[in-house]
Amino acid sequence: MTRAARILGVDMDDEGAGEIARRSRGTPRIGNRLLRQVRGFAQVERSGRVDGEVARDGLAFFGVDGLGLDKPSREILSALCHRFSGGPVGLKTLSISVSEPEDTVEDVYEPFLIQQGLLIRTPKGRVATAAAYAHLGVDPPVG
């Protein structure tokens, strides 16, 4: 992140770089996009310098949570946990419930949710893990 910040001319400290890097899902392209968004936030809402607080506030402003989940990722988890009681639910049904194409859910959102231990793919469908419920701040269903 510090190299990208230098290239973009962003005044950023190590804490700010760390916040952005942690939420970039380990993907440089996502990290660069988040850096540009936070830079804009810092220029408009703050002094222009990106420190840890500005990075956290900017990422929250753009809907990126502490794990790096964006709004569509959280909607998938929320639908799975709330509408489908944690699953199992098929890809087609889950995709329709969040108004996203099946291939987008499967190729863009699911891999990171699986890597983070929030979702499991089973032969019967997608299932939310206890970590998914904890991340959403809700209790898992009993039974």
Secondary structure, DSSP 8 states (H G I E B T S, - for coil): -HHHHHHHT--B-HHHHHHHHHTTTT-HHHHHHHHHHHHHHHHHHSSS-B-HHHHHHHHHHTT--TTS--HHHHHHHHIIIIISTT--B-HHHHHHHTT--HHHIIIIIHHHHHHTTSEEEETTEEEE-HHHHHHHT------
